[in-house]
């Protein structure tokens, strides 16, 4: 696999959230490397509320990790 992430550091919470989404997407790509199969499965889960909630939970967990890595974007002084 190609190296695609160098750091969890982001300038803003918005960038951190976008990184969390990317982390979730990359996790799916690693788990199911076949783009053809992913595209075949997408219609099934994209209309299922439980699957969408599970996806949101994965993104939230990644965002929590990114936020911690960025000291919750706390500015001192």
C-alpha positions in Angstrom: 0.0 0.0 0.0 1.1 3.5 -0.7 2.0 5.8 2.2 -0.9 8.3 2.3 -0.8 9.7 5.8 2.1 11.6 7.4 0.5 13.0 10.5 -2.7 13.3 12.4 -1.9 17.0 13.0 -4.4 19.4 11.4 -4.8 23.1 11.5 -8.5 23.2 12.3 -11.2 21.0 13.7 -12.8 21.0 10.2 -9.6 19.6 8.7 -9.6 17.1 11.5 -13.1 15.9 10.7 -12.2 15.6 7.1 -9.2 13.5 8.0 -11.4 11.3 10.2 -13.7 10.7 7.1 -10.6 9.8 5.1 -9.4 7.4 7.8 -12.8 5.7 7.7 -12.7 5.4 3.9 -9.2 4.1 3.9 -10.2 1.5 6.5 -12.9 0.2 4.2 -10.4 0.1 1.2 -7.9 -1.9 3.3 -10.7 -4.3 4.5 -12.2 -4.7 1.0 -9.6 -3.8 -1.6 -11.9 -4.6 -4.6 -13.5 -1.4 -5.8 -15.9 -3.4 -7.9 -17.2 -5.2 -4.7 -17.4 -2.0 -2.7 -19.4 -0.3 -5.5 -21.7 -3.4 -5.6 -22.3 -3.3 -1.8 -22.8 0.5 -1.5 -26.4 0.6 -2.5 -27.3 -2.0 0.1 -25.8 -0.1 3.0 -26.4 3.5 1.8 -30.1 3.1 2.4 -29.9 1.3 5.7 -30.2 3.5 8.8 -28.3 1.1 11.0 -25.4 0.9 8.6 -25.3 4.7 8.2 -25.3 5.1 12.0 -22.4 2.6 12.2 -20.5 4.6 9.6 -21.0 7.8 11.6 -19.8 6.0 14.7 -16.6 4.9 13.0 -16.0 8.5 11.8 -16.6 9.8 15.3 -14.1 7.4 16.8 -11.5 8.6 14.2 -12.4 12.2 14.9 -11.8 11.6 18.6 -8.4 10.2 17.9 -7.5 13.1 15.6 -8.8 15.7 18.1 -6.6 14.1 20.9 -3.6 14.2 18.6 -4.2 17.9 18.1 -4.6 18.6 21.8 -8.3 19.3 20.9 -7.0 22.4 19.1 -6.5 24.1 22.4 -4.8 27.5 22.1 -2.9 28.7 25.1 -2.6 32.3 26.1 
